[in-house]
Amino acid sequence: FNSTTGAITGTPTVTGAFNCPMTATFANGWTTNNTLQLRVIRAAAAPVAATTIGTQTLAAGGNTSVSLTDKFSDPDSESAVRIVTNLGTMDFILYNSATPQTVTNFLSYVNAAVNNYNGAVFHRSIPGFVVQGGGFKVQSAPNNFSAIPTAASPINEPGISNLRGTVAMAKIGSNPNSATNQFFVNLGNNSSSLDRDSGSPDANGGFTAFARVAGSGMTVADAMAGLPTVNSSVNVDGTPTTSLKNWPLTSASASMDTTKVVSISSAAPVAVLSYAVTGNTNSAVASAAISGTNVQINALSGGQTDVTVTATDLDGNTMAQTFTVTVNQMPAFTNGPPSSTAVVGTAYNFAYTASGFPAPVFSHTGTLPPGLSLSSAGVI
């Protein structure tokens, strides 16, 4: 912070919400106070290796399970929710640290035993602006809906810009702290109309962008925006209303048709990383497979193999680690015994062979006839 110019510069190093009281003092002694609110998020990036997967040493026939949760991390993704619709799937990466109250509010509906988002519809679509849902469920054909009961509103947490692909909470006009269960996906850059500092009369204190759509999820939102819409009277909990407009329908209709609405079949938390075994240089030595968030290794026979595990985030970015698996196997003779006849003055040669890993070293405990010796490789 430069106290002369008032400029704040630098590079944030952690995510979160920061409130910094600021004072400006004028030459005549007058002062004015304000609070600088900063919400820091991370840009989308690939996963990273948190710790190294070490060499695994097993006996033949043994097995081990290695947890991957501490081996990889995705710094830009604190948590996520998967929204499955009849048009496709959208993954929302949540800004837990930057907008904690709003994320808690959103998750309260996601995780609710009842009155959750399962079965909720998208009831508003304005191409180039937003698609909005989360407030209503189909009750019965042709135009009857029920409102999802709402809980107390969180405090508004504006600051993250409403850019394309961000997800924000809807609110009641002229009430900045009125978000409940309805959310919208920004289809375009709406910062000039929805951000706190935009100066727009529609900003309503700024709309809280609390998540972003990961990966290819915006193709679903764009497909929704490309559908025909209907402005038609509907019944919400038995009461007719015409205030809900621009309902997207999967095919054109002159009036509401509940069989054509865009609906959410499932909304649930989803892991920010998934794992796959993407390499195994010698599968005869050991097998490797993913089980949940672990890699399961089964030792098959003596030897070494290099196993590669790849972590993939919800944006499709990847990070891989390769580690060595060593399988020890007890040695066993695979030929012999040698010929029991030798002739004085005539060269004698016999080579033992044996299985096992590491390769066995041969020795003898008795006394060989004079003139003969045993090498460590098993050759007499």
C-alpha positions in Angstrom: 0.0 0.0 0.0 1.4 3.4 -1.1 0.0 5.9 1.5 0.7 8.8 -0.8 -1.0 7.6 -4.0 -3.5 5.2 -2.3 -2.4 2.4 -4.7 -2.5 -1.2 -3.6 -0.1 -3.4 -5.6 1.3 -6.8 -5.4 0.4 -10.5 -6.0 -2.1 -12.2 -3.7 -0.7 -15.5 -2.3 -3.8 -17.0 -0.6 -7.5 -17.2 -1.4 -10.2 -15.7 0.9 -12.3 -12.7 1.8 -10.4 -9.7 3.2 -11.9 -6.6 4.8 -9.3 -3.8 5.2 -10.4 -0.5 7.0 -8.9 2.4 5.0 -8.6 6.1 6.0 -7.8 9.1 3.8 -6.5 12.1 5.6 -6.6 15.5 3.8 -4.2 18.4 4.2 -6.7 20.3 6.3 -7.0 17.4 8.8 -10.3 16.1 7.5 -10.6 12.3 7.2 -12.8 9.9 5.5 -13.1 6.1 6.1 -14.0 3.2 4.0 -13.5 -0.5 4.0 -11.7 -2.2 1.2 -13.2 -5.6 0.4 -11.1 -8.0 -1.5 -12.2 -11.5 -2.6 -9.2 -13.5 -3.8 -9.7 -16.6 -5.9 -7.2 -18.7 -8.0 -7.2 -18.8 -11.8 -7.9 -22.2 -13.3 -4.8 -24.3 -13.5 -3.6 -27.9 -13.7 -3.4 -30.1 -10.6 0.0 -30.4 -8.9 2.0 -33.1 -7.1 1.6 -32.4 -3.4 3.9 -35.2 -2.3 5.9 -37.8 -4.2 4.5 -41.4 -4.5 7.4 -43.4 -3.1 8.8 -46.8 -4.3 6.6 -49.7 -3.2 8.4 -52.9 -2.2 6.3 -56.1 -1.8 6.8 -59.9 -1.6 5.3 -61.9 -4.5 1.6 -62.6 -3.7 1.4 -59.5 -1.5 -0.6 -56.3 -2.0 -0.8 -52.7 -0.8 -3.0 -49.7 -1.2 -1.6 -46.2 -1.6 -3.8 -43.2 -0.8 -3.6 -40.5 -3.5 -5.5 -37.8 -1.6 -2.2 -36.3 -0.2 -0.2 -37.0 -3.4 -2.1 -34.6 -5.7 -3.9 -31.3 -5.2 -5.9 -28.9 -7.3 -5.2 -25.5 -5.8 -7.9 -23.6 -7.8 -10.7 -26.0 -6.7 -11.7 -26.1 -3.0 -14.9 -28.1 -3.6 -17.4 -28.7 -6.4 -21.0 -29.6 -7.1 -22.2 -31.6 -10.1 -25.5 -30.5 -11.7 -27.0 -33.2 -14.0 -29.7 -31.9 -16.3 -31.7 -33.4 -19.2 -29.4 -31.4 -21.5 -26.1 -32.5 -19.9 -23.9 -32.0 -16.9 -22.4 -28.9 -15.4 -19.7 -28.9 -12.7 -19.6 -25.9 -10.4 -16.3 -25.2 -8.7 -17.1 -23.3 -5.5 -15.3 -20.3 -4.0 -15.5 -21.5 -0.4 -12.9 -19.2 1.0 -13.8 -16.1 -1.0 -17.6 -16.3 -0.6 -18.1 -18.6 2.5 -21.6 -17.7 3.5 -23.0 -17.9 0.0 -21.3 -21.3 -0.6 -22.7 -22.6 2.7 -26.2 -21.4 1.6 -25.9 -23.1 -1.8 -24.7 -26.3 -0.3 -27.5 -26.3 2.2 -29.9 -26.8 -0.7 -27.6 -29.3 -2.5 -27.3 -31.5 0.6 -30.8 -31.1 2.0 -32.7 -34.4 2.5 -35.8 -32.7 1.2 -36.3 -29.3 -0.5 -33.1 -29.8 -2.5 -32.3 -29.1 -6.1 -33.1 -32.6 -7.4 -36.0 -32.1 -9.7 -35.6 -28.3 -9.8 -36.1 -26.6 -13.1 -34.5 -23.7 -15.0 -37.2 -21.1 -15.4 -35.5 -18.2 -17.0 -33.3 -18.0 -20.1 -32.1 -14.8 -21.7 -29.5 -15.5 -24.4 -26.2 -13.7 -23.9 -27.2 -12.8 -20.4 -28.2 -15.6 -17.9 -29.9 -19.0 -17.5 -31.6 -19.2 -14.0 -33.0 -22.0 -11.9 -33.2 -23.6 -8.5 -36.5 -22.1 -7.3 -39.3 -24.4 -8.6 -40.1 -28.1 -9.2 -42.7 -29.6 -11.5 -45.9 -30.5 -9.6 -48.1 -31.8 -12.4 -49.0 -31.2 -16.1 -49.5 -29.0 -17.9 -48.4 -25.9 -15.9 -48.3 -26.6 -12.2 -45.2 -26.0 -10.1 -44.2 -26.0 -6.5 -41.8 -23.4 -5.0 -38.8 -25.0 -3.2 -39.0 -23.7 0.4 -36.3 -21.3 1.3 -34.1 -20.8 4.3 -32.6 -17.6 5.7 -30.6 -15.5 3.3 -26.8 -15.1 3.7 -25.2 -11.7 3.8 -24.4 -10.5 0.2 -20.7 -11.2 -0.7 -20.1 -9.3 -3.9 -16.7 -8.6 -5.4 -15.9 -11.5 -7.8 -16.8 -10.2 -11.2 -19.9 -11.7 -13.0 -18.0 -12.8 -16.1 -19.0 -15.5 -18.5 -19.0 -18.9 -16.8 -19.4 -17.7 -13.3 -22.4 -18.7 -11.2 -24.2 -16.2 -9.0 -27.2 -16.1 -6.6 -30.4 -14.4 -7.7 -32.0 -11.8 -5.4 -35.1 -9.7 -4.8 -34.8 -6.2 -6.3 -33.6 -3.5 -3.9 -32.6 -6.0 -1.3 -28.9 -7.0 -1.6 -29.1 -9.6 1.2 -32.1 -11.6 -0.2 -30.4 -14.6 -2.0 -32.0 -17.9 -1.2 -32.1 -20.9 -3.5 -32.2 -19.4 -7.1 -28.9 -19.2 -8.9 -27.9 -18.2 -12.5 -25.1 -18.9 -14.9 -23.6 -15.9 -16.6 -23.7 -16.5 -20.3 -21.7 -13.3 -21.1 -19.6 -10.7 -19.4 -22.2 -9.1 -17.1 -19.8 -7.1 -15.0 -21.1 -3.8 -16.3 -24.6 -4.5 -15.0 -24.3 -7.0 -12.1 -21.0 -6.1 -10.3 -21.0 -4.1 -7.1 -18.8 -1.3 -8.6 -20.5 -1.2 -11.9 -22.7 1.8 -11.0 -25.6 0.0 -12.7 -29.1 0.5 -11.1 -29.6 -3.2 -11.7 -26.6 -4.2 -9.6 -28.6 -4.3 -6.3 -25.5 -4.1 -4.2 -23.6 -6.4 -6.5 -24.5 -10.1 -7.3 -22.4 -12.7 -5.5 -20.5 -14.9 -8.0 -19.8 -17.9 -5.8 -18.7 -20.5 -8.3 -17.6 -21.0 -11.9 -18.6 -23.6 -14.5 -15.8 -26.1 -15.1 -14.5 -27.7 -18.2 -17.0 -28.0 -21.1 -20.1 -27.3 -18.8 -20.8 -24.0 -20.6 -21.9 -26.0 -23.6 -24.9 -27.1 -21.5 -25.7 -23.5 -20.5 -25.3 -22.3 -24.0 -27.6 -25.2 -25.3 -30.2 -24.1 -22.7 -29.9 -20.5 -23.9 -30.5 -21.7 -27.5 -33.8 -23.3 -26.7 -37.2 -21.7 -27.5 -38.8 -20.0 -24.6 -42.4 -19.4 -23.5 -44.1 -16.7 -21.6 -47.2 -18.3 -20.1 -49.3 -18.3 -17.0 -48.2 -21.0 -14.6 -49.5 -22.1 -11.2 -47.1 -22.0 -8.3 -48.4 -23.8 -5.3 -51.9 -23.4 -6.7 -51.6 -19.7 -7.4 -51.6 -18.4 -11.0 -48.8 -16.1 -12.0 -47.5 -14.5 -15.1 -44.4 -13.0 -13.5 -42.1 -15.9 -14.5 -41.1 -15.3 -18.1 -38.7 -16.8 -20.6 -39.0 -20.4 -19.6 -36.7 -22.5 -21.8 -38.4 -25.6 -23.3 -36.8 -28.4 -25.2 -39.2 -27.8 -28.1 -41.4 -24.9 -29.1 -44.8 -24.6 -27.4 -47.4 -21.8 -27.3 -48.1 -22.5 -23.7 -46.3 -24.1 -20.7 -45.7 -27.8 -21.1 -44.0 -29.4 -18.0 -42.8 -32.3 -20.1 -40.5 -30.0 -22.0 -38.9 -28.0 -19.2 -35.1 -28.1 -18.5 -34.7 -29.9 -15.2 -32.1 -31.0 -12.7 -32.1 -34.7 -12.1 -29.3 -34.6 -9.6 -27.2 -32.0 -7.7 -24.5 -33.4 -5.5 -21.0 -32.7 -4.3 -18.3 -34.2 -6.6 -14.6 -34.8 -6.0 -12.4 -32.1 -7.6 -9.9 -34.8 -8.8 -10.3 -38.2 -10.4 -7.5 -40.8 -10.8 -6.5 -43.3 -13.4 -3.6 -45.7 -13.8 -2.2 -44.6 -17.2 1.0 -46.7 -17.3 2.5 -50.0 -16.1 5.8 -51.0 -17.8 5.7 -54.7 -16.7 2.2 -55.8 -15.8 3.5 -59.4 -15.3 5.3 -58.1 -12.2 2.4 -56.2 -10.6 -1.1 -55.1 -11.4 -2.3 -51.6 -10.5 -5.8 -50.3 -10.4 -7.7 -47.3 -8.9 -10.0 -48.0 -6.0 -11.8 -44.8 -4.9 -8.9 -42.4 -4.0 -6.3 -45.2 -3.6 -4.1 -47.1 -6.1 -4.3 -50.8 -5.3 -1.1 -52.8 -6.2 -1.0 -56.6 -6.4 2.4 -58.2 -6.5 2.4 -61.0 -9.1 6.0 -62.2 -9.7 9.6 -61.1 -9.0 10.8 -58.0 -10.8 10.3 -54.3 -11.1 7.7 -52.2 -12.9 7.1 -48.5 -13.2 3.5 -47.5 -12.6 2.0 -44.1 -13.7 -1.0 -42.5 -12.0 -2.7 -39.5 -13.5 -4.9 -37.0 -11.7 -7.5 -35.1 -13.7 -9.4 -32.1 -12.5 -12.9 -31.0 -13.5 -11.5 -28.7 -16.2 -9.8 -31.7 -17.8 -6.2 -30.7 -16.8 -3.9 -33.5 -15.7 -0.9 -34.2 -13.6 1.0 -37.5 -13.5 3.4 -39.3 -11.2 5.4 -42.4 -11.9 6.7 -44.7 -9.2 8.6 -48.0 -9.0 7.1 -51.2 -7.7 9.6 -53.8 -6.7 8.4 -57.4 -6.1 10.7 -59.7 -4.2 10.4 -63.4 -4.8 12.1 -66.3 -3.0 14.7 -68.0 -5.1 14.2 -71.6 -6.3 16.3 -73.9 -8.5 14.9 -74.4 -11.9 17.3 -77.1 -13.1 19.7 -79.8 -11.7 21.1 -81.7 -10.1 24.3 -81.8 -12.2 25.8 -84.9 -13.7 27.3 -87.0 -10.9 30.2 -88.2 -13.1 33.4 -86.2 -13.8 36.6 -87.4 -15.4 40.0 -86.4 -14.1 41.8 -84.2 -16.6 38.6 -83.5 -18.5 36.9 -80.1 -18.3 33.6 -80.2 -16.4 30.9 -77.5 -16.7 27.4 -77.1 -15.3 25.4 -74.0 -14.8 22.6 -73.8 -12.2 19.5 -71.7 -13.0 17.1 -70.3 -10.5 14.1 -68.1 -10.3 13.6 -65.2 -7.8 14.1 -61.5 -7.5 16.5 -59.9 -6.9 18.7 -62.4 -8.9 20.1 -65.0 -6.5 23.8 -65.3 -5.7 25.0 -69.0 -5.6 27.3 -70.4 -3.0 28.1 -73.9 -1.5 28.4 -75.0 2.1 30.2 -78.3 1.4 33.6 -79.0 -0.2 33.9 -79.3 -3.9 36.4 -81.8 -5.4 39.8 -80.4 -6.0 40.0 -78.5 -9.3 36.4 -77.4 -9.3 34.8 -74.2 -8.2 31.4 -72.5 -8.1 30.9 -69.0 -9.4 28.4 -66.6 -7.8 26.4 -66.9 -11.1 25.9 -70.7 -10.4 28.5 -72.1 -12.8 30.6 -75.1 -11.8 
